């Protein structure tokens, strides 16, 4: 970013601040008239006109239709130019890479999903990443140089001290210390890396159940059990990026797990991970659901139990709620968050029924009593969070009109 000539309060800096404020309003409200922008920003009509002319000349806004319904000719409406820049995201799991591209307004304009069979060496990881990104870029009808930022979501976290991926032994091919450098060399845009559950929390903070909350925990259960910690409005990642890896948490109800760094699992995962739900269902004499990957099977069982609501299914939900609350109680006792968001396909499948049961158990097990909510960003929350992260960096860059 180029240095700004002059200090705070100089005309150039004030113009840039007003430009950014207007662009943020257009993103929030959609098309606005010059008069409406002036009222929302507190700018005079001449200043608002100059601002819009400047942003239009820079290619950041478009003059579109006109207002309707009032006497006389309608006022010209202005909107953010969606094609001014694009951002991209990848959601990486052991079985597939899901990619998406969004325009500057945040609208997703391209999707691609790439299966990842078997174990991959480092060079294959780079090839698969570029292939997935190219698929989404092609679906968006743009070229790769139109993408200003890419954010890649993975399980675990890249240790900022070593550059190695930690806490994700189940993600083959991603553990070479040279991988980040190889990806940087292969990709034509700046790349960010973030833990998948952290990005699901970012999606909820920006768009979902955690909007307006500066201190919350997102509890995730899908392929694995994990958490994201947002403290003071910011993600807390920890010294090695491992904050929130609560699958390793020792908890009552399971044998003390040793060597968790080698086994890739710990007490809370063994107590409340998705893999335990089919076993609980058998114990309560419940019929199976069609075979599939264990997160899908677990989610289907939980959804059926919440929907059916008879005594055997409620026993399953209560037993599972107790297991979830056992680990969650330890977490909230340390952090005392304002809110806990239940996310991931296994937890959202239980909806309000499971949420209420976990809340009842928390009332018995934890001194701190945060509000519990079910995640509202559905579909692909990790991918949405990665797009939101990439868009934030992209907007910071292209909205900086002081350069």
Order of alpha helices (4+ residues) and beta strands (2+ residues): alpha-beta-alpha-alpha-beta-beta-beta-beta-beta-alpha-beta-beta-beta-alpha-beta-alpha-beta-beta-beta-alpha-alpha-alpha-alpha-alpha-beta-alpha-beta-alpha
